[in-house]
């Protein structure tokens, strides 16, 4: 193989590698954020570890993007929870339009350092939600705040955690009617 052909092959392999890395970057970044709690990314868990004698206030924030004709809010704006205990928060969503619409929720936790200790066992945000015209649904979130937060110098003094959701319309047309 001559020098020009070898250079072209290396360049083509480089382009293929960079393209693959570009496609993989979003899921890899998501996995990194989930593992580290970066940018307030919450964790997923199967069960709560058990309550300890410490509490934190959890505030609930809800938003809807401009392109989604829904009302969305928590039934209670805040809860004081024991670290390690399993907790339940309920959100309601109402489709205010005359057509079936599917939405998906993005979420985060502030302050950012609390994200690695905030775990969800069950959440409406794990899947898309489809609401019929003028339908109202109650959507649960089962969560806990890991007591390990007390041992983290950056998070031990956190008194209030805000769990924030924003619903967006799903672009695929699935569930549209």
N, C-alpha and C positions, 0 to 999 in steps of 0.2 A: 504494500500500500504506500503510495507516495505521500509526501508531506502535506500537500493541499487536501487530499482526501481524508487523511488522519485529522487535520485541523477541522474540517467540515463535520466529521463524525463526532468529534469532541464537542463542537459547538451545538450540534443537534441534540446530543445527549444532555448537555447543559440546559438547553431550552426545555426539553421534556422533563428534566428533573425540577426545574423552577416552576413549570406549569403544575406538576404534581404537588409540589410544596404549596403553591398558591391555593389549590383546592383543599389541601389538608390543613391549612393554617387556621381556618375558622373552628373546625372541631377540636384541633389541638389546643387552641387558645381557650376554648370553652372548658376542656378537661383541665387545663392548667388553673383556670379561675376557680373551678369547683374544688380542686385539690387544695388550693391555697387560700380561698376566700377573697381573692383579689377583686377589687372594685365592688365589694359588697355581695359577691356571688354566694348564695346559700348552698348548703349541703343537702343531700338526700340520705335518708336513713330508714331502717325497717322498724325501729322501736326506740323509745326514749330510755336513757340509762337509769333513771330513778332520781327522784327529787332530793335536793339538799336544802339546807336552811338559808337560802339567799334568794333574793328576788330582783327582777328587772322589769321595767315598764316597756311594753311593746306597743308602739303606735302603728296604726294601719292607714296607709295612704292609697287612694285609688284615682286613676285617671283613665280617660278614653281619648284615643287619637281623634283628630278633627274629621277623619273620613269614616268614622264608625258611629251610626246613630243608636247608641246605647246609653243607658244610665247605669252606672256601676259604683257601688259603695259598700263599705264594711257595715255590718249591723251594729258593731261597737267600734268606736274610734281608737280605743286603747284597752289594754289589759295589763294588770300586774301579775306576773307569772313567776313560779318558783323555778330556779335553774334545775334542769334535768327532768322536770315533769312534762308529761304529755298535755298539750293544750289544743283547744279548738277555736278557730275564728271562722265566722261565716260572712261571706260577701254575697250581695245580690246584684244581679244584672238584669236589665230589662231592655229588650229590643223595641225601640220606639218607632220602627218603620213598618211598612206594609209588606215587607218581604223577608224571607228566611235569610239570615246572615251568620257566617262563621267568623269567629274572632279567635285570636290567640293572645295570651298575656305574657308580657316581659316583666321581670321583677328584679329587685335588688334590695339590699339592706344597707342602712347607714346607722352608725358610722361604719366605714369600710372594714375596720379591724374586727367588727362583730360578725361579719359574714361567715367566717370559717366556723363559728360556734352556733350559728342559727341553722337548724336542720328541719327539713320538711319530711314527714312520713307520707302524707297524702296532700295533693294540691290540684286544683283545677288548672293550674298553670302547666301541668305535665302533659296536657293534651289540648287540642283545639275544642272550642265550645261553639255549638250551633244553636241559635235561638230562632224560634218561629216568630212570625209577626206578632208584636205586642206581648210576647211571652216574658215572664219573669221567672228566674231560677235562683235558687240558693246554692252557693258553691262553698264547700268547706275547705279549710286548710288545717291539717293536723301537724303540729310543730312542737319543737322543744328548743331550749337554749342550753347548750352543753355546759355543765359545771366547770369544765376545763378552762373556761374563760377566766375564772377567778385566779388561775395560775399564770396567766399571760400578762406580763407587765404592761403591754400596750392596750389591753382590753379590760383589765380587772376593774378599772374605775368607771366603766360604761354603766350609766344608770338608765338610759333610754335607748331603745333600738327601734328604728322605723323600718317597717316592711312595706315596700311600695310596689304597686302593680300598675301597669299601663296596658290596656287592651288595644289591639290593632286589628283591622280587618284582614282576613286571609285573602291573598291575591289570586289564588288558584281557581276561584269560581266554585269550589266544592261547597256544597250546602247552599248555594245561591238559588233563589227560586223566583 
